């Protein structure tokens, strides 16, 4: 998707080669940062989170004695 947008910008007269190169540099930086920003949750973490969430919602539903 990003490449198509950059290609479209390349067709415009107001975009200089320097502008396009700056966009490519930004794209590369973002692609390098993506693994740091997105973290996959492990299966055990998913089960732990689901268990904790279920326990908290069932505790909220219990009547006070």
Secondary structure per residue as TSV (DSSP state, phi and psi in degrees):
chain	resnum	aa	ss	phi	psi
A	1	X	-	360.0	-46.7
A	2	X	H	-61.8	-39.8
A	3	X	H	-64.2	-38.0
A	4	X	H	-65.4	-38.4
A	5	X	H	-66.0	-41.7
A	6	X	H	-65.1	-40.6
A	7	X	H	-61.3	-39.2
A	8	X	H	-65.3	-39.8
A	9	X	H	-65.4	-33.7
A	10	X	H	-63.3	-26.1
A	11	X	T	-78.9	-15.2
A	12	X	S	-82.7	139.4
A	13	X	T	-69.6	-28.1
A	14	X	T	-80.3	-8.1
A	15	X	-	-93.6	120.6
A	16	X	-	-86.4	166.7
A	17	X	H	-61.6	-35.8
A	18	X	H	-64.2	-40.2
A	19	X	H	-62.0	-44.7
A	20	X	H	-63.5	-42.5
A	21	X	H	-63.4	-37.8
A	22	X	H	-63.2	-39.4
A	23	X	H	-65.2	-43.4
A	24	X	H	-61.4	-39.0
A	25	X	H	-64.6	-41.0
A	26	X	H	-63.2	-43.3
A	27	X	H	-59.0	-46.0
A	28	X	H	-63.2	-40.4
A	29	X	H	-61.0	-44.5
A	30	X	H	-64.5	-39.5
A	31	X	H	-65.6	-34.0
A	32	X	H	-73.3	-32.7
A	33	X	H	-79.8	-24.4
A	34	X	H	-52.4	-47.4
A	35	X	H	-60.2	-33.0
A	36	X	H	-72.3	-33.9
A	37	X	H	-81.9	-31.6
A	38	X	-	-104.7	130.8
A	39	X	-	-125.8	127.5
A	40	X	-	-77.1	138.1
A	41	X	-	-86.0	138.4
A	42	X	-	-78.9	162.1
A	43	X	H	-61.9	-40.5
A	44	X	H	-65.5	-37.1
A	45	X	H	-65.5	-38.5
A	46	X	H	-63.6	-44.7
A	47	X	H	-65.0	-40.4
A	48	X	H	-62.3	-46.4
A	49	X	H	-62.3	-42.3
A	50	X	H	-65.1	-40.9
A	51	X	H	-64.8	-44.8
A	52	X	H	-64.0	-41.2
A	53	X	H	-66.6	-40.8
A	54	X	H	-65.6	-41.1
A	55	X	H	-64.5	-40.2
A	56	X	H	-70.6	-35.7
A	57	X	H	-73.9	-34.0
A	58	X	H	-73.5	-31.6
A	59	X	H	-69.0	-32.9
A	60	X	H	-69.3	-29.4
A	61	X	H	-82.6	-10.9
A	62	X	S	-75.1	136.8
A	63	X	-	-73.5	147.4
A	64	X	-	-76.9	138.1
A	65	X	-	-99.5	360.0
